[in-house]
Amino acid sequence: MRHIPTKAKCANPALRHRTLARAAHELGYSEKLDNIFDMLSSRCYLINDYSIFYGADSYGENVVFTGPLIPQTTESSISDPCVLKALSLSNHRKKVFCSLGSVGSKELLQEIVAMLNSPQGLDLGGVIRVPKETCDLAEAKRMLHNRHIYMTDSFLPARHLCRQVDAVVCHGGQGTLQTAIQGGAPVIGVAMQPEQEINLQHLADFGAAIKISRRHWNAVNIGKAVDRVLSEPGFRIQSRKLELIAENTDTEKIIGTRFWKVAGDPKRV
């Protein structure tokens, strides 16, 4: 932060919070408000990701990688009979779970569907979740000609689902990828924003994912990536390693231990 010129900091309204400062003043708050740069300065940083992606040894002791902050008790098992049928062990096809989330677009979804309609895709089974924000479910179903793929816009217990498929096709959101990690599933992903590029690159560097740029997100490239993930055992092996790391990461304990360490030592607050 010290390398950013003071003039540049002061010139950007988004960083000065003038509106918030005025509102606080009108409500009787008389203390000086911290700006965004003051807020970024702390003696304790909790990073809700896995340390293996960051080379944690190179960070100071005030940086703690906690693992994901995902509720562990609220997700039910799979109950939708159509989902269970699509994932049934009696169906010997390789299976994929596709989800672009609300940040996806109809165009990106169409490329996934086109891949699943291709000769290669017709050999696959699985589930596609189609958020209402992305595409109308009825319209999406009209695009799909693969009877082994089930489409739904309902909530799905993604972690359970990831454990029962051979690959996940998704966006690069942190929560989505962390869910795939906990399910031990390799990923074929597309980034919707810079943060997602980083998330996907972490998995790709670890050997548990293939990242496709948004510009190159098309049925042919998706098909090639799916074929690689399904045919090369290394992706599944690396995904299982990440799953084991996830199982042995006690996020609540890590955060609680650090909280009490900070709270019990006034010099560190």
C-alpha positions as CSV (number, residue, x, y, z in Angstrom):
1,M,0.0,0.0,0.0
2,R,2.9,2.4,0.7
3,H,3.8,2.3,-3.0
4,I,0.5,3.9,-4.0
5,P,0.8,7.7,-4.2
6,T,-1.1,9.6,-1.6
7,K,-2.6,11.8,-4.3
8,A,-4.0,8.7,-6.0
9,K,-5.5,7.5,-2.7
10,C,-7.2,10.8,-2.0
11,A,-8.5,11.3,-5.5
12,N,-10.6,8.1,-5.6
13,P,-14.0,8.7,-4.1
14,A,-14.5,4.9,-3.6
15,L,-11.5,4.9,-1.3
16,R,-12.4,8.0,0.8
17,H,-15.9,7.0,1.9
18,R,-17.2,10.6,2.0
19,T,-20.8,9.5,1.9
20,L,-20.3,7.1,4.8
21,A,-18.4,9.7,6.7
22,R,-21.2,12.3,6.3
23,A,-23.8,9.7,7.3
24,A,-21.8,8.8,10.4
25,H,-21.4,12.5,11.3
26,E,-25.1,13.1,10.9
27,L,-25.8,10.2,13.2
28,G,-23.6,11.7,15.9
29,Y,-20.4,9.7,15.4
30,S,-17.5,12.0,16.1
31,E,-14.5,9.8,15.7
32,K,-12.4,9.7,12.5
33,L,-13.5,6.9,10.2
34,D,-10.8,4.6,8.9
35,N,-10.4,4.6,5.1
36,I,-10.0,1.4,3.1
37,F,-6.2,1.5,3.4
38,D,-6.4,1.7,7.2
39,M,-8.8,-1.2,7.2
40,L,-6.4,-3.4,5.3
41,S,-3.8,-2.9,7.9
42,S,-4.2,-5.5,10.6
43,R,-2.2,-7.7,13.0
44,C,-4.3,-10.7,12.3
45,Y,-5.5,-11.9,8.9
46,L,-7.8,-14.9,8.5
47,I,-7.7,-16.2,4.9
48,N,-10.6,-18.6,4.2
49,D,-8.8,-20.9,1.9
50,Y,-6.4,-23.8,2.0
51,S,-2.8,-23.0,2.9
52,I,-1.4,-25.5,0.3
53,F,-2.3,-23.0,-2.5
54,Y,-0.2,-20.2,-1.0
55,G,3.1,-21.4,0.3
56,A,2.0,-20.5,3.8
57,D,5.5,-20.7,5.2
58,S,6.4,-17.5,3.4
59,Y,3.7,-15.5,5.2
60,G,4.1,-14.0,8.7
61,E,2.6,-15.5,11.8
62,N,-0.2,-12.9,11.7
63,V,-1.6,-14.6,8.5
64,V,-3.7,-17.7,9.2
65,F,-5.2,-19.9,6.4
66,T,-8.3,-21.3,8.0
67,G,-9.8,-23.4,5.2
68,P,-13.3,-22.7,3.9
69,L,-16.1,-21.2,5.9
70,I,-18.8,-23.6,4.7
71,P,-21.6,-24.8,7.0
72,Q,-21.2,-28.5,7.6
73,T,-24.6,-29.4,9.1
74,T,-27.1,-27.7,6.9
75,E,-26.7,-29.8,3.7
76,S,-29.1,-32.7,3.3
77,S,-28.4,-35.9,1.3
78,I,-29.7,-36.2,-2.3
79,S,-33.5,-36.9,-2.3
80,D,-34.6,-36.0,-5.8
81,P,-35.4,-39.3,-7.5
82,C,-34.4,-37.9,-10.9
83,V,-31.0,-36.9,-9.6
84,L,-30.6,-40.3,-8.0
85,K,-31.5,-42.0,-11.3
86,A,-29.0,-39.9,-13.2
87,L,-26.3,-40.8,-10.8
88,S,-27.2,-44.4,-10.3
89,L,-24.4,-47.0,-10.2
90,S,-26.5,-49.1,-12.5
91,N,-25.8,-46.4,-15.1
92,H,-22.2,-47.2,-16.1
93,R,-21.7,-44.0,-18.0
94,K,-19.1,-41.4,-16.7
95,K,-21.0,-38.7,-14.9
96,V,-20.6,-34.9,-14.7
97,F,-22.1,-32.2,-12.6
98,C,-22.5,-28.9,-14.3
99,S,-23.2,-25.6,-12.5
100,L,-22.3,-22.1,-13.6
101,G,-24.2,-20.5,-10.7
102,S,-26.0,-17.1,-10.9
103,V,-22.8,-15.5,-12.3
104,G,-23.0,-17.6,-15.5
105,S,-24.7,-16.7,-18.7
106,K,-27.0,-18.5,-21.2
107,E,-24.2,-18.4,-23.8
108,L,-21.8,-20.3,-21.5
109,L,-24.5,-22.8,-20.6
110,Q,-25.3,-23.3,-24.3
111,E,-21.7,-24.4,-24.9
112,I,-21.9,-27.0,-22.1
113,V,-25.2,-28.3,-23.6
114,A,-23.7,-28.4,-27.1
115,M,-20.9,-30.6,-25.7
116,L,-23.3,-32.9,-24.0
117,N,-25.3,-33.2,-27.3
118,S,-22.2,-34.2,-29.2
119,P,-21.3,-37.8,-29.9
120,Q,-18.8,-37.6,-27.1
121,G,-21.3,-36.0,-24.7
122,L,-24.0,-38.6,-25.5
123,D,-21.8,-41.2,-23.7
124,L,-22.0,-39.1,-20.5
125,G,-24.6,-38.9,-17.8
126,G,-25.1,-36.5,-15.0
127,V,-26.9,-33.4,-13.7
128,I,-27.0,-29.7,-14.8
129,R,-28.2,-27.1,-12.4
130,V,-29.7,-24.2,-14.3
131,P,-30.2,-21.1,-12.1
132,K,-33.3,-19.0,-12.9
133,E,-30.9,-16.0,-13.3
134,T,-29.1,-17.8,-16.1
135,C,-31.7,-19.3,-18.2
136,D,-35.4,-20.4,-18.1
137,L,-35.4,-24.2,-17.3
138,A,-37.9,-25.0,-20.0
139,E,-35.8,-23.2,-22.6
140,A,-32.6,-25.0,-21.3
141,K,-34.4,-28.4,-21.6
142,R,-35.4,-27.7,-25.2
143,M,-31.7,-27.2,-26.0
144,L,-30.7,-30.6,-24.5
145,H,-30.9,-33.8,-26.5
146,N,-29.1,-36.1,-24.1
147,R,-31.6,-38.2,-22.2
148,H,-28.9,-39.3,-19.7
149,I,-28.6,-35.7,-18.4
150,Y,-31.0,-34.4,-15.8
151,M,-31.6,-30.6,-15.6
152,T,-33.1,-28.8,-12.7
153,D,-33.3,-25.3,-11.2
154,S,-33.8,-26.5,-7.7
155,F,-31.3,-26.4,-4.9
156,L,-28.9,-29.4,-4.9
157,P,-26.7,-30.7,-2.1
158,A,-23.6,-30.0,-4.1
159,R,-21.1,-31.6,-1.8
160,H,-22.9,-35.0,-1.8
161,L,-23.4,-34.7,-5.6
162,C,-19.7,-34.0,-6.2
163,R,-18.8,-37.2,-4.5
164,Q,-20.9,-39.2,-7.0
165,V,-19.7,-37.7,-10.3
166,D,-16.4,-38.1,-12.2
167,A,-16.0,-34.4,-13.0
168,V,-17.5,-31.0,-12.2
169,V,-18.0,-28.4,-14.9
170,C,-18.4,-25.0,-13.2
171,H,-17.3,-21.4,-12.7
172,G,-14.4,-20.4,-10.5
173,G,-16.2,-19.1,-7.5
174,Q,-14.3,-19.9,-4.3
175,G,-17.3,-21.6,-2.6
176,T,-18.1,-23.7,-5.6
177,L,-14.5,-24.9,-6.0
178,Q,-14.1,-25.6,-2.3
179,T,-17.3,-27.7,-2.5
180,A,-15.8,-29.7,-5.4
181,I,-12.6,-30.1,-3.3
182,Q,-14.6,-31.5,-0.4
183,G,-16.3,-33.9,-2.8
184,G,-13.0,-35.1,-4.3
185,A,-14.1,-34.2,-7.9
186,P,-11.7,-32.8,-10.5
187,V,-12.9,-29.6,-12.2
188,I,-13.2,-28.1,-15.6
189,G,-13.7,-24.4,-15.0
190,V,-14.3,-21.0,-16.5
191,A,-13.5,-17.8,-14.6
192,M,-16.1,-15.0,-14.6
193,Q,-13.8,-12.4,-12.9
194,P,-10.1,-12.0,-11.9
195,E,-10.6,-13.6,-8.4
196,Q,-12.0,-16.7,-10.1
197,E,-9.0,-16.9,-12.4
198,I,-6.8,-17.2,-9.3
199,N,-9.1,-19.8,-7.7
200,L,-9.0,-22.0,-10.8
201,Q,-5.3,-21.5,-11.3
202,H,-4.6,-22.8,-7.8
203,L,-6.5,-26.1,-8.7
204,A,-4.9,-26.3,-12.1
205,D,-1.4,-25.9,-10.7
206,F,-2.2,-28.6,-8.2
207,G,-3.3,-30.9,-11.0
208,A,-6.9,-31.2,-10.0
209,A,-8.5,-29.0,-12.6
210,I,-8.4,-27.7,-16.2
211,K,-9.0,-23.9,-16.6
212,I,-10.6,-22.7,-19.8
213,S,-10.6,-19.0,-20.5
214,R,-14.0,-17.4,-21.1
215,R,-12.9,-16.5,-24.6
216,H,-12.1,-20.1,-25.4
217,W,-15.2,-21.6,-23.6
218,N,-16.8,-23.6,-26.3
219,A,-18.2,-27.1,-26.8
220,V,-15.0,-28.4,-28.5
221,N,-12.7,-27.2,-25.8
222,I,-15.0,-28.3,-23.0
223,G,-15.2,-31.7,-24.6
224,K,-11.4,-32.0,-24.8
225,A,-11.0,-31.0,-21.2
226,V,-13.6,-33.4,-20.0
227,D,-12.0,-36.2,-22.0
228,R,-8.6,-35.4,-20.4
229,V,-10.0,-35.3,-16.9
230,L,-11.8,-38.6,-17.4
231,S,-9.0,-40.4,-19.1
232,E,-6.0,-39.3,-17.1
233,P,-6.0,-40.7,-13.5
234,G,-3.7,-37.9,-12.2
235,F,-6.7,-35.5,-12.0
236,R,-8.6,-37.8,-9.8
237,I,-5.6,-38.7,-7.7
238,Q,-4.8,-35.0,-7.0
239,S,-8.5,-34.3,-6.3
240,R,-8.5,-37.0,-3.7
241,K,-5.4,-35.5,-2.1
242,L,-7.2,-32.2,-1.8
243,E,-10.2,-33.9,-0.4
244,L,-8.0,-35.5,2.3
245,I,-6.6,-32.0,3.1
246,A,-10.1,-30.7,3.4
247,E,-11.1,-33.5,5.7
248,N,-8.2,-32.8,8.0
249,T,-8.7,-29.0,8.1
250,D,-10.7,-28.0,11.2
251,T,-11.7,-24.4,10.2
252,E,-13.7,-23.7,13.4
253,K,-10.9,-24.8,15.6
254,I,-8.3,-22.9,13.7
255,I,-10.3,-19.7,13.9
256,G,-11.3,-20.2,17.5
257,T,-7.7,-20.9,18.6
258,R,-6.4,-17.8,16.8
259,F,-9.3,-15.6,18.2
260,W,-8.5,-16.6,21.8
261,K,-4.8,-16.1,21.2
262,V,-5.5,-12.5,20.0
263,A,-8.1,-11.8,22.6
264,G,-5.9,-13.0,25.4
265,D,-2.9,-10.9,24.3
266,P,-3.7,-7.2,24.3
267,K,-0.5,-6.5,22.4
268,R,-1.8,-8.4,19.4
269,V,-5.2,-6.6,19.2
